[in-house]
């Protein structure tokens, strides 16, 4: 069972069933994104309407940063593909400025229906040297300390 899973967040699976479910979902996602017309099509997310290419790049950021989180938590040092990290970094820099995040997240919170719990999904950008590895600049922009 997934700990602290909000209602409706996904299937309630046994711990040993998650790898197969993840793999199956990844194959569906891969098959979906082979339709190049999705890259130009506007897509509605809970927080914005964006072209498919921007949505995809935003999720590349999510997966890359959370992969970094897991690698760091488990003491692993993966080799990062600079092309993938570059897509993620460009997406997050366009989607979220370095300054004014707290105010933007307060505005989102103020628009939520009563009773919805809210925690800002990103902290302030963390300063790193301009010549830091690209993955470190990415995670720092996402509010993590590399």
C-alpha positions as CSV (number, residue, x, y, z in Angstrom):
1,X,0.0,0.0,0.0
2,X,1.2,3.5,-0.8
3,X,1.8,5.4,2.5
4,X,-0.2,8.7,2.9
5,X,-2.0,8.2,-0.4
6,X,-4.8,10.7,-0.8
7,X,-8.1,9.3,-1.9
8,X,-8.3,8.9,-5.6
9,X,-4.6,9.3,-6.1
10,X,-4.2,5.9,-7.7
11,X,-4.7,2.2,-7.3
12,X,-4.5,0.6,-3.9
13,X,-2.0,-2.1,-4.7
14,X,0.1,-4.6,-2.6
15,X,3.7,-3.5,-2.2
16,X,4.9,-6.2,-4.7
17,X,2.4,-5.2,-7.4
18,X,3.8,-1.6,-7.8
19,X,6.7,-2.4,-10.1
20,X,4.4,-4.1,-12.7
21,X,1.8,-1.3,-12.4
22,X,4.6,1.3,-12.9
23,X,5.9,-0.5,-15.9
24,X,2.5,-0.9,-17.5
25,X,1.7,2.8,-16.9
26,X,5.0,3.7,-18.4
27,X,4.2,1.7,-21.6
28,X,0.8,3.4,-21.9
29,X,2.5,6.8,-21.4
30,X,5.2,6.0,-24.0
31,X,2.6,4.9,-26.5
32,X,0.5,8.0,-26.0
33,X,3.4,10.4,-26.5
34,X,4.3,8.8,-29.8
35,X,1.4,10.8,-31.3
36,X,3.4,14.0,-32.3
37,X,0.1,16.0,-32.6
38,X,-0.1,16.0,-28.8
39,X,3.0,18.2,-28.6
40,X,1.1,21.2,-30.1
41,X,-2.3,20.4,-28.6
42,X,-3.4,22.6,-25.6
43,X,-3.7,20.5,-22.4
44,X,-5.6,21.5,-19.3
45,X,-3.7,20.9,-16.0
46,X,-5.1,21.8,-12.6
47,X,-2.9,24.9,-12.5
48,X,-2.6,25.9,-16.2
49,X,-3.4,25.3,-19.8
50,X,-0.2,24.6,-21.8
51,X,0.8,23.0,-25.1
52,X,1.6,19.3,-24.9
53,X,5.3,19.9,-25.3
54,X,5.4,22.1,-22.2
55,X,3.4,19.6,-20.2
56,X,5.8,16.8,-21.2
57,X,8.8,18.9,-20.3
58,X,7.2,19.8,-16.9
59,X,6.8,16.1,-16.2
60,X,10.4,15.4,-17.3
61,X,11.3,17.9,-14.5
62,X,9.2,16.0,-12.0
63,X,10.6,12.6,-12.8
64,X,14.2,13.8,-13.0
65,X,14.0,15.7,-9.7
66,X,12.3,12.8,-7.9
67,X,14.8,10.4,-9.3
68,X,17.5,12.6,-7.9
69,X,15.6,12.6,-4.5
70,X,15.5,8.8,-4.5
71,X,19.1,8.4,-5.6
72,X,20.3,10.7,-2.9
73,X,18.2,9.1,-0.2
74,X,19.6,5.6,-1.2
75,X,23.2,6.7,-1.6
76,X,23.3,6.2,-5.4
77,X,25.0,8.4,-8.0
78,X,23.4,7.8,-11.4
79,X,24.8,9.1,-14.6
80,X,22.6,11.9,-15.8
81,X,21.7,12.5,-19.4
82,X,22.4,16.2,-20.0
83,X,19.8,16.4,-22.8
84,X,17.1,15.1,-20.4
85,X,18.3,17.3,-17.5
86,X,18.5,20.3,-19.9
87,X,14.8,19.8,-21.0
88,X,13.8,19.6,-17.3
89,X,15.9,22.7,-16.3
90,X,14.5,24.8,-19.2
91,X,10.9,23.8,-18.3
92,X,11.1,24.6,-14.6
93,X,12.9,27.9,-15.2
94,X,10.1,28.9,-17.6
95,X,7.3,27.6,-15.4
96,X,8.6,28.9,-12.0
97,X,10.6,32.1,-11.4
98,X,13.3,32.2,-8.8
99,X,11.6,35.1,-7.0
100,X,8.0,35.5,-5.9
101,X,7.2,31.8,-5.4
102,X,5.6,32.2,-2.0
103,X,3.1,34.8,-3.3
104,X,2.3,32.7,-6.3
105,X,1.6,29.6,-4.1
106,X,-0.5,31.8,-1.7
107,X,-2.7,32.8,-4.7
108,X,-3.2,29.1,-5.6
109,X,-4.1,28.3,-2.0
110,X,-6.6,31.1,-2.0
111,X,-8.4,29.7,-5.0
112,X,-8.8,26.2,-3.5
113,X,-12.2,25.0,-2.2
114,X,-12.6,25.1,1.6
115,X,-11.2,22.0,3.4
116,X,-8.5,21.2,0.8
117,X,-5.1,20.9,2.5
118,X,-2.3,22.8,0.8
119,X,1.4,22.8,1.1
120,X,3.5,24.7,-1.5
121,X,5.1,22.1,-3.8
122,X,8.4,24.0,-4.1
123,X,10.6,25.9,-1.7
124,X,12.8,28.9,-2.7
125,X,15.5,28.3,-5.3
126,X,18.8,27.4,-3.7
127,X,21.9,29.2,-4.9
128,X,24.6,27.1,-6.5
129,X,27.6,28.2,-8.6
130,X,26.9,28.8,-12.3
131,X,29.4,26.1,-13.1
132,X,27.7,23.5,-10.9
133,X,26.7,20.3,-12.7
134,X,23.5,20.7,-14.6
135,X,21.6,18.2,-12.4
136,X,22.6,20.2,-9.3
137,X,21.4,23.5,-10.9
138,X,18.1,21.7,-11.7
139,X,17.4,20.4,-8.2
140,X,18.5,23.7,-6.7
141,X,16.0,25.6,-8.8
142,X,13.4,23.1,-7.6
143,X,14.2,24.1,-4.0
144,X,16.6,21.3,-3.0
145,X,20.1,21.6,-1.6
146,X,22.4,19.5,-3.8
